[in-house]
Amino acid sequence: MSITIQYVWLVGSLGFFGIWLVVFFLAKKESRKEMFIVSLMTSLFGLLTPFFIRQYWDSPTPFSIIHKTGFSIENIIFVFSIG
């Protein structure tokens, strides 16, 4: 199976999100709310990419959203997942 370069970051981010989901459902019910809130708070860092992304990295995105808005959904998914 071959993935075009545009979808590599999306697939990678969704992979991390899948791991996050597994950890989320394996966690105690008391910890899930805290885990979700912390991930939401850290996902805001994904919105900071317009300040530094164009200076050193031009990542390929499915619809070239990063060139229009300065950030992409892949960034937000990734940062949410590692939060």
VEXDREN-2710 file (C-alpha; in Angstrom, 1 decimal):
% VEXDREN-2710
k/r/px/py/pz
1/MET/0.0/0.0/0.0
2/SER/1.4/3.4/-1.0
3/ILE/0.5/6.7/0.7
4/THR/1.1/9.9/-1.2
5/ILE/3.3/12.4/0.4
6/GLN/0.3/14.7/1.1
7/TYR/-1.2/12.2/3.5
8/VAL/1.9/11.1/5.4
9/TRP/1.5/13.6/8.3
10/LEU/-2.3/12.9/8.5
11/VAL/-1.7/9.2/8.7
12/GLY/1.0/9.7/11.3
13/SER/-1.1/12.0/13.4
14/LEU/-4.0/9.6/13.3
15/GLY/-1.7/6.8/14.4
16/PHE/-0.8/8.8/17.5
17/PHE/-4.4/9.6/18.0
18/GLY/-5.2/5.8/17.9
19/ILE/-2.6/5.2/20.6
20/TRP/-4.2/8.0/22.6
21/LEU/-7.6/6.3/22.3
22/VAL/-6.2/3.0/23.5
23/VAL/-4.6/4.6/26.5
24/PHE/-7.8/6.6/27.1
25/PHE/-10.0/3.6/27.2
26/LEU/-7.6/1.6/29.3
27/ALA/-7.3/4.3/31.9
28/LYS/-9.4/4.5/35.0
29/LYS/-12.7/6.3/34.6
30/GLU/-11.5/8.9/37.0
31/SER/-8.5/9.7/34.9
32/ARG/-10.3/10.0/31.6
33/LYS/-11.7/13.5/32.2
34/GLU/-8.4/14.8/33.3
35/MET/-6.6/13.2/30.3
36/PHE/-9.1/14.7/27.9
37/ILE/-8.9/18.2/29.4
38/VAL/-5.1/18.2/29.4
39/SER/-5.1/17.0/25.7
40/LEU/-7.5/19.8/24.8
41/MET/-5.3/22.4/26.5
42/THR/-2.2/21.1/24.8
43/SER/-3.9/21.0/21.4
44/LEU/-4.0/24.8/21.5
45/PHE/-0.2/24.7/20.9
46/GLY/-1.1/23.3/17.5
47/LEU/-2.5/26.8/16.7
48/LEU/1.0/28.3/17.2
49/THR/2.4/26.8/14.1
50/PRO/1.9/30.0/12.0
51/PHE/4.6/31.6/14.1
52/PHE/7.3/29.1/13.3
53/ILE/6.3/26.6/10.7
54/ARG/7.1/28.6/7.6
55/GLN/10.6/29.5/8.8
56/TYR/12.0/26.0/8.6
57/TRP/9.4/23.5/7.5
58/ASP/6.9/23.3/4.7
59/SER/4.9/20.1/5.4
60/PRO/2.7/18.6/2.7
61/THR/-1.0/18.6/3.7
62/PRO/-3.9/17.1/1.9
63/PHE/-5.6/20.3/0.8
64/SER/-2.6/22.8/1.2
65/ILE/-4.5/24.2/4.2
66/ILE/-1.2/25.1/5.9
67/HIS/-0.5/27.7/3.1
68/LYS/-3.9/29.3/3.4
69/THR/-4.4/29.4/7.2
70/GLY/-0.9/28.9/8.6
71/PHE/-1.8/25.7/10.4
72/SER/-3.3/22.3/9.5
73/ILE/-5.5/19.8/11.2
74/GLU/-2.6/17.4/11.4
75/ASN/-0.8/19.7/13.8
76/ILE/-3.8/19.9/16.1
77/ILE/-4.4/16.1/16.0
78/PHE/-0.8/15.4/16.7
79/VAL/-0.4/17.9/19.6
80/PHE/-3.8/16.7/21.1
81/SER/-2.5/13.1/20.9
82/ILE/0.8/13.7/22.7
83/GLY/-0.9/15.9/25.3
END
